[in-house]
Amino acid sequence: MLPIVNSFDALNAEFAWDIPEFYNIGVDICDRWADRDPDRIAIIDVKSSGKGMRHSFANLRDQSNRLAHALTRLGIGKSGAYGDRVGVLLPQCVETALSHIALSKMGCISIPLFTLFERLALLHRLRDAGAVAVITDATGAAKIASLRDELPKLRYVICIDTGEEDTHHFDTLIAGESIDFTPMMTRADDPALLIYTSGTTGNPKGALHAHRVLLGHLPGVETSHNFMGDQGDVFWTPADWAWIGGLLDVMMPALHHGASVIAHRFEKFDGIGAFELMRKHGVTNAFLPPTALKMMRKVENPERYALKLRAVASGGESLGADLLDWGNRAFGVAINEFYGQTECNMIVSSCAGLEPVAAGIMGRGVVGHNVAIIDETTGAKLPHGIEGAIGVKSPDPVMFLGYWNNETATAEKFVSGADGKWLLTGDRGLQTPSGHFQFIGRDDDVISSAGYRIGPAEIEDCITTHKAVQFAGVVGKPDATRGSVIAAYVTLIAGFEPSDELAGDIADHVKSQLAAYEYPRVVRFLDEMPMTTTGKIIRHELRRLAKAEAASEEQNG
């Protein structure tokens, strides 16, 4: 764990990486604690009924060992440089944790898959990865059944509930297997996880991560949670464990520290339900994405839940002052914002335990990671206050090994300069004289309007403070005079109806809260906001709408 100090300077002075030659995620987050404190609760699996099934670390070890034996008997394992790839198509539940732990101990590569993926999304990932098996439930098995003819390498589908045709039932498969299993002696640099990017442009790419990726996450996780607590910590996130935010920002780091993890993801996120879940199960640490926070903000009198939170982290989009102020009141703690991406995560974070959290500031570079604003062409560091590409110095323990079967895309992710090799996040930002990082936007999200370069996140946050707005996405609409004008696409809260008057009111709301040059000159209403499966707004889809509208206007004079 990070040393508990009173400043970032002291943290940097005392920190040094200690990455062992041999390291295995499954052993670390399961067997280590099962040997030390077998009855300690690892997973609290909360069913839709609200009942929580408690699973100890000893139970995780025994069941994951049984699963490892069963998979080995099916001929799944590690040979050569890479282990077999196995998809895990499950919601937050104990079997999800068991699957990743077992596959890790076998030296295999697990592929986290989101339960809302439909046919084409699953087909691309499983075919690209060459998956030999999928562990899923009845719903997932039904989806996979229609793909079997197109996945010649897929030999087994293992189902945790009903035994569908051509599947193995999870409990039946592991019944009778030994609880003793000798884990593979994996090196820290051996591949362990294949996590596909959100795919906002083009087909999703598989980011291949080594076992060391968990160790690389720990400083950022601990910073964003105001250091770690004790045995009483209980972690939860509504983010699915199929994504790096749920898996490596919450589930695996919590188990590494011997904390309990709530396994529960709402079929449809509900703000009241989230408050009630955290209250009932005594959640102390939460990762709440911005979308979840904005929906929870609609809950009246949240202070009545009297939560036991000691840390709340958020990441994915910049948080505005209003949302931060609301979080302080609702949760009783400041929301720590962090930053990263699938390829290189948890590299910037704020920490209310060391300094006040400020709106518009992502935080500082997390200890152990060399983060800088660089010129994306030359790789040269830029002075403080100058906008540029957010880069991370390579090598880094949290950094991916590369894109699966895509050397070209991997090479394009890096730039070499006088100071060495840098990973380009694809995001733009600047660093203040005090060393804090500000997020401006994606390279293709920055709006150039009348000489101003405008990031959409701050405007979106402002719009969502309007009483009628649920979600907002902001892009540039082509304009002959200004280059672009700001266009806002919004979905409304139930009870509000689209109108020109409401559009004007939303635009005036931004103008009065931010600046005249940042207000949306175009406000359009959508029945449904285009979003990735991780809950991020797909701005390139909004840009398509804006360009089509501009072209139509030009054609019609």
C-alpha positions in Angstrom: 0.0 0.0 0.0 1.0 3.6 -0.5 2.6 5.2 2.6 0.1 7.5 4.4 1.6 10.9 4.1 0.3 14.5 4.1 1.4 15.7 0.6 2.0 14.6 -3.0 5.6 15.6 -2.7 6.1 13.3 0.3 4.3 10.5 -1.6 6.6 10.9 -4.6 9.7 10.9 -2.4 8.9 7.6 -0.7 7.4 5.6 -3.6 9.2 3.0 -5.7 7.8 0.2 -7.8 8.3 -3.3 -6.6 7.2 -5.6 -9.5 8.4 -9.2 -8.9 9.6 -11.4 -11.7 6.9 -13.9 -11.0 3.4 -12.7 -10.2 -0.2 -14.1 -10.7 -3.3 -12.1 -10.4 -5.5 -15.0 -9.3 -3.1 -16.0 -6.5 -2.8 -12.4 -5.4 -6.5 -11.6 -5.1 -7.6 -15.0 -3.8 -5.2 -17.6 -2.6 -3.0 -15.1 -0.7 -5.9 -14.1 1.5 -7.4 -17.6 1.7 -4.2 -18.7 3.3 -3.9 -15.7 5.6 -7.5 -15.2 6.7 -9.8 -17.8 5.1 -13.1 -16.7 6.6 -12.7 -13.1 5.5 -15.6 -12.1 3.2 -14.5 -11.5 -0.4 -17.7 -11.2 -2.4 -21.2 -10.3 -1.3 -23.3 -11.4 -4.3 -26.5 -9.3 -4.1 -29.4 -10.9 -6.1 -32.3 -9.0 -7.6 -34.3 -9.9 -4.5 -31.9 -7.9 -2.5 -30.5 -10.9 -0.6 -26.7 -10.9 -0.3 -24.9 -14.2 -0.5 -21.5 -14.0 1.3 -18.5 -15.8 -0.1 -15.2 -16.0 1.8 -11.7 -16.0 0.3 -11.4 -19.7 1.2 -14.6 -20.4 -0.8 -13.2 -18.4 -3.8 -10.0 -20.4 -3.7 -11.7 -23.8 -3.5 -14.3 -23.1 -6.2 -11.8 -21.4 -8.5 -9.5 -24.4 -8.1 -12.3 -26.8 -9.0 -13.0 -24.7 -12.1 -9.4 -24.7 -13.0 -9.3 -28.5 -12.9 -12.5 -28.8 -14.9 -11.2 -26.5 -17.6 -7.9 -28.3 -17.7 -9.8 -31.6 -18.3 -11.5 -30.0 -21.3 -8.1 -29.4 -22.8 -7.9 -25.6 -22.0 -4.6 -24.3 -20.8 -1.4 -22.5 -21.6 1.1 -23.6 -24.2 3.8 -21.4 -25.7 3.7 -17.6 -25.3 0.0 -17.3 -24.9 -2.6 -19.1 -22.9 -6.0 -20.1 -24.4 -8.5 -17.2 -24.6 -11.7 -17.7 -22.7 -14.6 -15.3 -22.7 -16.4 -14.3 -19.5 -19.9 -13.2 -20.5 -21.5 -12.6 -17.1 -22.9 -9.8 -15.0 -21.5 -8.8 -11.6 -21.7 -12.1 -9.7 -19.4 -14.5 -7.8 -19.0 -16.7 -10.9 -17.4 -13.8 -12.7 -14.8 -13.4 -10.1 -14.3 -17.2 -9.9 -13.8 -17.4 -13.7 -11.1 -14.7 -13.9 -9.3 -16.1 -10.9 -9.3 -19.7 -12.3 -8.2 -18.6 -15.7 -5.4 -16.5 -14.2 -4.1 -19.4 -12.1 -4.2 -21.6 -15.3 -2.1 -19.1 -17.2 -4.9 -18.5 -19.6 -6.2 -15.2 -21.0 -9.7 -14.1 -19.9 -11.8 -11.9 -22.1 -14.3 -9.8 -20.1 -17.5 -9.4 -22.2 -20.5 -7.1 -21.5 -23.8 -8.9 -21.0 -25.6 -6.3 -23.2 -23.4 -7.2 -26.2 -25.5 -8.5 -29.1 -24.6 -10.8 -32.0 -22.1 -8.7 -34.0 -20.3 -7.3 -30.9 -19.8 -10.8 -29.5 -18.8 -12.3 -32.9 -16.1 -9.7 -33.5 -14.5 -10.1 -30.1 -14.6 -13.9 -29.9 -13.5 -14.4 -33.4 -10.7 -11.8 -33.2 -9.4 -13.3 -29.9 -9.7 -16.9 -31.1 -11.6 -17.8 -28.0 -11.9 -21.5 -27.3 -14.6 -21.3 -24.6 -17.1 -18.9 -23.0 -18.4 -18.9 -19.5 -21.8 -17.3 -19.4 -25.5 -17.7 -18.3 -28.6 -18.8 -20.2 -29.1 -15.4 -21.8 -25.5 -15.3 -23.0 -25.6 -19.0 -24.1 -28.6 -18.3 -26.3 -26.7 -15.4 -28.0 -23.6 -17.6 -28.5 -25.7 -20.4 -30.0 -26.4 -18.4 -33.1 -22.7 -17.7 -33.6 -21.2 -21.2 -33.2 -21.0 -21.9 -37.0 -18.9 -18.6 -37.4 -16.6 -19.4 -34.5 -14.7 -22.5 -35.5 -12.2 -22.2 -32.6 -15.0 -22.0 -30.0 -15.2 -25.5 -28.5 -17.1 -25.0 -25.2 -19.9 -22.9 -23.7 -20.2 -23.2 -19.9 -23.5 -22.0 -18.4 -23.9 -21.0 -14.7 -27.6 -21.4 -14.6 -29.7 -23.6 -16.9 -28.0 -26.3 -19.0 -28.7 -25.1 -22.5 -28.2 -27.5 -25.4 -24.6 -27.9 -26.4 -23.4 -26.3 -23.1 -21.8 -27.6 -19.9 -23.5 -26.7 -16.7 -21.1 -24.8 -14.4 -21.9 -26.6 -11.1 -22.0 -30.0 -12.7 -18.7 -29.4 -14.5 -16.8 -28.6 -11.3 -18.6 -31.0 -9.0 -16.2 -33.6 -7.6 -13.1 -31.7 -8.7 -10.3 -31.3 -6.2 -10.0 -28.1 -4.2 -6.2 -28.3 -4.5 -4.7 -26.8 -7.6 -1.1 -25.7 -8.3 -1.2 -22.3 -10.0 0.9 -21.7 -13.1 4.2 -19.8 -12.3 3.4 -16.8 -14.5 5.8 -14.0 -15.0 4.5 -10.4 -14.3 4.8 -9.7 -18.0 2.9 -12.8 -19.1 -0.5 -11.9 -20.7 -3.6 -12.3 -18.5 -6.5 -10.1 -19.8 -7.7 -9.1 -23.2 -10.0 -6.1 -22.8 -11.6 -4.7 -25.9 -11.9 -0.9 -26.3 -15.3 0.8 -26.5 -15.1 1.1 -30.2 -16.4 4.6 -30.7 -14.6 4.6 -34.0 -14.0 1.5 -36.1 -14.0 -2.1 -34.8 -13.0 -2.4 -31.1 -9.4 -3.4 -30.6 -8.3 -5.9 -28.0 -5.9 -4.4 -25.4 -3.7 -7.2 -24.1 -2.7 -6.8 -20.5 -0.1 -8.6 -18.4 -0.5 -9.8 -14.9 1.4 -6.8 -13.7 -1.5 -4.6 -14.8 -3.2 -5.0 -11.4 0.0 -3.9 -9.5 0.1 -1.0 -11.9 -3.4 0.0 -10.9 -2.9 0.0 -7.2 -1.3 3.5 -6.7 -4.1 5.1 -8.7 -6.9 3.2 -6.9 -5.4 4.0 -3.5 -5.0 7.7 -4.3 -8.5 8.0 -5.6 -9.8 6.4 -2.4 -7.8 8.6 0.0 -5.5 5.7 0.7 -6.9 2.3 1.8 -8.7 1.5 5.0 -9.0 -1.7 7.0 -10.8 -5.0 7.0 -14.2 -3.2 7.3 -14.0 -1.6 3.8 -16.8 -2.6 1.4 -16.4 -1.6 -2.3 -19.1 -1.2 -5.0 -19.5 0.2 -8.4 -22.4 0.1 -10.9 -19.8 -0.2 -13.6 -19.9 -3.6 -15.1 -17.0 -5.9 -14.4 -16.6 -6.5 -18.1 -14.9 -3.1 -18.3 -11.6 -2.0 -17.0 -13.3 0.5 -14.6 -15.3 -2.3 -12.9 -12.7 -5.1 -13.1 -9.4 -3.3 -12.4 -10.5 -0.1 -10.6 -12.8 -2.0 -8.1 -13.2 -5.7 -8.0 -9.6 -6.9 -8.3 -7.9 -4.1 -6.3 -10.4 -4.5 -3.5 -9.7 -8.2 -3.3 -6.0 -7.5 -3.4 -6.4 -5.5 -0.2 -8.7 -8.0 1.4 -11.8 -5.8 1.2 -15.3 -7.0 0.5 -16.8 -6.4 -2.9 -20.6 -6.0 -3.6 -21.5 -7.8 -6.7 -24.6 -6.2 -8.1 -25.4 -4.4 -11.3 -28.8 -2.9 -11.9 -30.5 -4.1 -15.2 -31.4 -0.4 -15.5 -29.6 2.0 -13.2 -31.7 3.6 -10.6 -30.6 6.5 -8.4 -32.8 5.5 -5.4 -31.8 1.9 -5.8 -28.1 2.9 -5.7 -28.5 4.9 -2.5 -30.5 2.0 -0.9 -27.9 -0.6 -1.9 -25.0 1.4 -0.5 -26.9 2.0 2.8 -28.1 -1.6 3.3 -24.7 -3.1 2.7 -22.6 -0.5 4.4 -20.6 0.5 1.3 -17.5 2.5 2.4 -15.8 2.9 -1.0 -17.6 3.5 -4.4 -16.6 4.2 -7.9 -19.5 6.1 -9.5 -19.2 7.1 -13.1 -20.4 10.6 -14.1 -23.5 9.2 -15.7 -24.5 7.5 -12.5 -23.8 10.6 -10.4 -26.0 12.7 -12.7 -28.8 10.3 -12.3 -28.3 10.0 -8.5 -28.4 13.8 -8.3 -32.1 13.7 -9.3 -32.9 11.9 -6.0 -34.4 14.2 -3.4 -32.9 14.6 0.0 -30.0 12.1 -0.5 -28.7 12.9 3.0 -31.5 10.9 4.5 -29.6 7.7 3.6 -26.8 8.4 6.1 -24.2 6.5 4.1 -21.0 5.2 5.6 -18.9 6.3 2.6 -15.3 7.3 3.3 -14.3 7.7 -0.4 -16.0 8.2 -3.7 -14.1 8.0 -7.0 -15.3 8.9 -10.5 -13.8 8.9 -13.9 -14.7 8.9 -17.6 -15.7 12.6 -18.0 -14.9 15.8 -16.2 -17.0 16.8 -13.3 -18.3 20.3 -12.9 -18.5 22.4 -9.7 -22.2 21.8 -9.2 -21.8 18.0 -9.3 -18.8 18.1 -7.0 -20.7 20.4 -4.5 -23.7 18.1 -4.7 -21.5 15.0 -4.0 -20.1 16.6 -0.9 -23.6 17.1 0.5 -25.0 13.8 -0.6 -22.1 11.5 0.3 -20.4 13.5 3.0 -17.1 13.1 1.2 -15.5 14.8 -1.8 -15.6 13.0 -5.1 -12.1 12.2 -6.3 -11.8 12.4 -10.1 -9.4 10.1 -11.9 -8.3 9.6 -15.4 -7.0 6.8 -17.7 -8.1 4.5 -20.5 -8.3 0.8 -21.3 -4.7 0.8 -22.6 -3.2 2.7 -19.7 -5.5 3.3 -16.7 -5.5 5.2 -13.4 -2.6 7.5 -14.3 -4.0 10.8 -13.0 -6.1 11.3 -9.9 -7.2 13.8 -7.3 -7.0 12.9 -3.6 -9.1 14.8 -1.1 -7.0 13.2 1.6 -4.1 15.3 0.5 -5.5 18.5 -1.0 -8.9 20.0 -1.9 -10.6 18.8 -5.0 -11.2 21.5 -7.6 -13.7 21.6 -10.5 -12.1 21.2 -13.9 -9.0 19.5 -12.5 -8.5 15.8 -13.0 -5.8 15.7 -10.4 -2.0 15.1 -10.4 0.0 12.4 -12.1 -0.4 9.3 -9.9 2.8 8.4 -8.2 4.9 5.9 -10.2 3.5 7.1 -13.5 5.3 9.7 -15.7 2.5 11.7 -17.2 3.1 14.8 -19.3 1.6 17.1 -21.9 3.5 16.5 -25.1 3.6 17.3 -28.8 2.0 14.3 -30.4 4.3 14.6 -33.5 7.7 15.1 -31.9 7.2 13.6 -28.4 8.6 16.7 -26.8 7.3 17.9 -23.5 5.3 21.1 -23.6 5.5 23.9 -21.0 2.9 24.3 -18.3 -0.2 26.1 -19.5 0.2 24.9 -23.2 -2.4 22.6 -24.6 -1.2 19.3 -26.0 -1.5 15.6 -26.1 -1.7 13.7 -22.8 1.1 11.2 -22.9 2.5 8.5 -20.5 6.1 7.5 -20.5 6.8 3.9 -21.5 7.5 1.4 -20.0 4.9 1.5 -17.2 3.5 -1.4 -15.1 -0.1 -0.4 -15.9 0.5 -0.1 -19.7 -0.9 -2.6 -22.1 1.4 -5.1 -23.9 -0.2 -4.1 -27.3 -3.3 -4.5 -29.4 -4.1 -8.1 -30.1 -3.1 -9.1 -33.6 -2.7 -5.5 -34.6 1.0 -4.3 -34.6 0.2 -1.3 -36.8 -2.4 0.1 -34.4 0.0 -0.6 -31.5 2.8 1.3 -33.2 0.5 4.2 -33.9 -0.3 4.5 -30.2 3.3 5.6 -29.4 5.6 8.4 -30.3 9.3 8.7 -29.6 11.0 11.9 -28.5 14.2 13.1 -26.9 12.9 12.0 -23.5 12.0 8.5 -24.7 8.9 6.7 -25.8 5.4 8.0 -25.0 2.0 6.4 -25.2 -0.5 8.8 -26.7 -3.8 8.6 -24.9 -5.7 10.4 -27.8 -6.8 13.0 -25.3 -5.9 16.6 -25.1 -5.1 18.6 -21.9 -2.8 21.0 -20.2 -0.8 21.0 -17.0 -1.1 24.0 -14.7 1.9 25.7 -13.0 1.0 23.8 -9.8 1.3 20.5 -11.6 -2.4 19.6 -11.9 -3.9 18.2 -15.2 -6.9 19.7 -16.9 -8.8 17.6 -19.5 -9.8 19.5 -22.7 -11.2 16.7 -24.8 -10.5 14.0 -27.3 -8.4 15.0 -30.3 -11.5 14.9 -32.4 -13.9 16.3 -29.8 -12.3 19.7 -29.4 -14.5 22.4 -31.0 -12.9 25.3 -32.9 -15.4 28.2 -33.0 -14.6 31.8 -33.9 -11.0 31.4 -32.8 -11.8 29.6 -29.5 -10.9 26.0 -28.9 -13.6 24.6 -26.7 -13.8 21.3 -24.9 -17.4 19.8 -24.7 -17.3 18.3 -21.2 -17.8 21.5 -19.3 -20.7 22.6 -21.4 -22.3 19.2 -21.1 -22.0 19.3 -17.4 -23.6 22.7 -17.3 -26.5 21.7 -19.5 -27.2 18.7 -17.3 -27.8 21.0 -14.3 -30.9 22.3 -16.1 -34.0 20.9 -14.4 -35.3 19.4 -17.7 -32.2 17.7 -18.9 -31.2 14.1 -18.3 -28.2 13.7 -20.7 -26.4 16.1 -23.0 -23.8 15.7 -25.7 -22.0 18.7 -27.3 -20.2 18.8 -30.6 -19.2 21.3 -33.3 -21.6 22.0 -36.1 -20.0 23.2 -39.3 -20.5 27.0 -39.9 -19.2 29.1 -42.7 -18.5 32.1 -40.5 -17.3 30.7 -37.3 -15.8 27.4 -38.5 -18.1 25.6 -36.1 -20.9 26.6 -33.7 -21.7 24.6 -30.6 -24.5 22.2 -31.0 -26.1 20.5 -28.0 -28.1 17.3 -28.2 -30.2 16.5 -25.1 -32.6 13.9 -23.8 -35.1 15.2 -21.3 -36.4 14.0 -18.0 -39.8 12.5 -18.0 -42.5 15.2 -17.7 -40.7 17.7 -20.0 -41.5 18.1 -23.7 -39.3 19.4 -26.5 -40.1 23.0 -27.6 -38.3 26.0 -29.0 -38.9 27.8 -25.8 -37.1 25.0 -23.8 -34.2 25.0 -26.3 -33.8 28.7 -25.8 -33.9 28.3 -22.0 -31.2 25.6 -22.1 -29.0 27.8 -24.3 -29.5 30.8 -21.9 -28.7 28.6 -18.9 -25.3 27.8 -20.4 -24.7 31.4 -21.4 -25.5 32.6 -17.9 -23.4 29.9 -16.2 -20.3 29.6 -18.4 -19.5 32.2 -21.1 -21.2 33.7 -24.1 -18.8 32.0 -26.5 -19.6 28.6 -25.0 -23.4 28.6 -25.2 -25.0 26.3 -27.7 -26.4 28.1 -30.7 -28.1 24.8 -31.7 -30.1 22.7 -29.3 -31.7 19.5 -30.6 -33.8 17.0 -28.6 -33.3 13.2 -28.9 -35.5 10.4 -27.7 -32.4 8.4 -26.8 -28.8 9.5 -26.5 -26.2 7.4 -28.5 -23.9 5.8 -25.9 -21.3 3.2 -25.7 -21.9 0.1 -23.5 -19.8 1.8 -20.8 -22.2 4.8 -20.7 -20.1 7.3 -22.6 -21.8 9.5 -25.1 -20.8 8.6 -28.7 -19.9 12.1 -29.9 -18.9 11.0 -33.4 -22.6 9.9 -33.9 -23.7 13.4 -32.8 -21.2 15.0 -35.2 -22.7 13.0 -38.0 -26.1 14.4 -37.1 -24.7 17.9 -37.0 -22.9 17.7 -40.3 -26.0 16.3 -42.0 -28.0 19.2 -40.7 -25.4 21.7 -41.8 -25.3 20.2 -45.3 -29.1 20.2 -45.6 -29.2 23.9 -44.6 -26.5 24.8 -47.1 -28.3 22.9 -49.9 -31.6 24.6 -49.1 -30.0 28.0 -48.9 
